[in-house]
Amino acid sequence: MRLSDLQTKNIITTDGKLIGNIIDVIIENGNIKYLIVEKSKFLISIFTSKNEFEIEWNQIKTIGDDVIIVECQ
C-alpha cells in the first residue's frame, strides 16, 4: 500500500467518530511511527489553533477500503 492510498481514507475511532485525514507520516528506523492527521472540521476547537495531531501506528485497528479505524485513549 502506498502513502497516497492511506491519505484518501477517513480516520475513524472505534466508536464511530470521524477524526480527519492523513496529511503526513513520521518514519523512525524505516517504519511508520506516527500518522499526522488533520482534524475534521467538527473537532477543531475555538480554544486551540492546532488543527493536526499524531496517531501512533500501533493505535490502528483496521485499514479498510474507505476508512482507517483507530483506538484513541
C-alpha positions in Angstrom: 0.0 0.0 0.0 1.2 3.5 -0.8 1.0 6.6 1.4 -1.2 8.2 -1.2 -3.7 5.3 -0.7 -3.7 5.9 3.0 -4.3 9.6 2.5 -7.6 9.0 0.7 -9.1 7.2 3.7 -11.0 8.9 6.6 -9.7 8.2 10.1 -12.5 6.9 12.4 -12.4 6.0 16.1 -13.6 2.6 17.2 -16.8 4.3 18.5 -17.5 5.8 15.0 -16.3 9.4 15.4 -14.6 11.0 12.4 -11.2 12.3 13.3 -9.9 13.5 10.0 -7.5 12.6 7.2 -3.8 11.8 7.0 -1.6 14.6 5.8 1.8 13.2 6.6 3.7 10.5 8.4 6.7 10.3 10.8 9.1 7.5 10.0 11.6 6.2 12.5 14.2 3.4 11.7 12.5 2.7 8.4 9.0 2.2 9.9 5.9 4.4 10.1 5.8 5.5 13.7 3.0 8.2 13.6 0.3 9.3 11.2 -0.1 13.1 11.1 -3.8 13.7 10.9 -5.6 16.9 10.0 -8.6 17.2 12.3 -12.1 17.2 10.8 -13.9 20.5 10.9 -16.1 19.0 13.6 -13.1 18.5 16.0 -11.4 21.9 15.6 -11.9 23.8 18.8 -12.1 27.5 19.3 -9.7 27.0 22.2 -6.8 25.8 20.1 -5.3 26.8 16.7 -3.6 23.4 16.2 -5.6 21.6 13.6 -3.4 18.5 13.4 -2.2 15.8 15.7 -0.3 12.4 15.8 -1.7 8.9 15.9 0.7 6.1 16.8 0.9 3.3 14.2 0.1 0.8 16.9 -3.3 2.5 17.6 -4.6 1.4 14.1 -7.1 -1.5 14.5 -8.2 -1.9 10.9 -7.4 -0.5 7.5 -10.4 -0.8 5.2 -11.3 0.2 1.7 -12.5 3.7 2.7 -11.6 4.1 6.4 -8.9 3.5 8.9 -10.2 2.6 12.4 -8.1 3.6 15.4 -8.3 3.2 19.1 -7.9 6.5 20.8 -7.0 6.7 24.5 
